[in-house]
Amino acid sequence: MLALLSLGAVAENLTIAASRFGIGTKTVLLPDPTQPNLIMQIRLQAGQTEIDPLWRHIPLRHTNRRVHFRGPKMTDAERSQLDAAARTYSACQLVWLDEPNRRRQALRLMRQAETERFHNRILHEELFSAIRFDAGWRSACSEGLPPGALGVEPPLRAFFALLRHWPVMRLANLLGAHHMLGWRACDLPCRLAPHLGLLAVKNTDNQAVFDAGRAFQRLWLGVISQGRVFAAHAGLGLFALEGHKRRVFRQACSTNLAESWKASLDGAIPLMLFRIGRAQPLSIVAGRWEVGNYLGNNK
Ligand SMILES: Cc1cc2nc3c(=O)[nH]c(=O)nc-3n(C[C@H](O)[C@H](O)[C@H](O)COP(=O)(O)O)c2cc1C
């Protein structure tokens, strides 16, 4: 699900970037059933499109994982800009969780899901395998997540790095480390953020999740264009899994909570939680490949 969302974000970036040169795109997900490895096809059409002003913000788009995002809050016009970004794709729905009751309800669920990311071996592996501890805390790297971009407070860094080893994590969980980490990684920053929202889909077929990724990218770039910062919290996607898959994750299988939550969204399925506000940029951010690297790989 996360890979499809990310692929959608990539597709939208390419469409926006191509528009800068007046090039239109026609993107098809899984275009040929006889070639399952061909995941996406993009046809470029010269002179076919208007320039999308979001292109300027693509290189500036990063995740900001600082705990505290400040106000001021968005104006109605700014919020409408983001609503319009999400509406570009009809499969998805943008839900704001700024009203205290809704926020409390969302955070109850998120606490479960994010705690599970440190408690379940598969999710723990997925989370920590993306982090490039070999880069150290003070440098960026062109692939994967540099630890310096995580916003972990200096006194906690050595402990956090140790937790990448599953036996250590498991031992620490006996003392409740997963609860502490879930609270610190998601609950606290989301509580403090001026804006909290989620992207939901009507169903979880490939096309809907892919389109949600496209909308997610437009939304994120829209936030950057407003001079604000953005952080994603993907744990919510656990609740989008079907019952039998969700039961693999012990704590996240509180079906009642998840179902009542879906009911409050008129049956839509929440995929991604995000927070928005203002904050100093982090000095270390995830790097990008040089263009030459892609060309080199093609040879
Ligand atoms: C579908 C998707 C899910 C993501 N989920 C999370 C998440 O749960 N926690 C987090 O800290 N970052 C999350 N991110 C942010 C990525 O880690 C980040 O975009 C990537 O490492 C590149 O770094 P950058 O955003 O700073 O350029 C997510 C991004 C995408 C596209």
The ligand as a Gaussian input file, in Angstrom:
#p B3LYP/6-31G(d) Opt

LIG

0 1
 C        3.589000       7.094000       1.182000
 C        4.552000       7.738000       2.147000
 C        4.516000       7.391000       3.491000
 C        5.374000       7.994000       4.395000
 N        5.300000       7.671000       5.716000
 C        6.115000       8.274000       6.619000
 C        6.023000       7.970000       8.022000
 O        5.187000       7.179000       8.453000
 N        6.861000       8.587000       8.862000
 C        7.793000       9.491000       8.427000
 O        8.540000      10.018000       9.261000
 N        7.907000       9.804000       7.118000
 C        7.079000       9.221000       6.194000
 N        7.161000       9.541000       4.861000
 C        8.161000      10.500000       4.416000
 C        9.349000       9.799000       3.745000
 O       10.091000       9.091000       4.704000
 C       10.193000      10.870000       3.054000
 O        9.379000      11.554000       2.143000
 C       11.380000      10.302000       2.299000
 O       12.241000       9.681000       3.211000
 C       12.154000      11.426000       1.565000
 O       12.538000      12.416000       2.455000
 P       12.046000      13.914000       2.304000
 O       10.548000      13.929000       2.402000
 O       12.669000      14.653000       3.437000
 O       12.512000      14.415000       0.986000
 C        6.308000       8.959000       3.940000
 C        6.342000       9.300000       2.585000
 C        5.461000       8.716000       1.691000
 C        5.502000       9.128000       0.228000

